[in-house]
Amino acid sequence: MWQVVYITSKEEAQEISERLQKLGFLVKIEPMDDYSYQIKVPESEAEEVYDLIHEWF
């Protein structure tokens, strides 16, 4: 099951996704509307990814 860990703009979502994938995480980006995108990861990785994203931003 996938869990949302961050909601942001398309550009920032792509940047975060690339950084996470380089670290070996599985990542999905899904649009919410024209301006907001959800970053999703497997539930088992969500806490670690959430912590990483908040260290970066």
Protein Blocks (a to p, Z undefined) as FASTA:
>chain_A
ZZdfbdcdfklmmmmmmmmmmnopacddddfblmbccddddfklmmmmmmmmmmmZZ
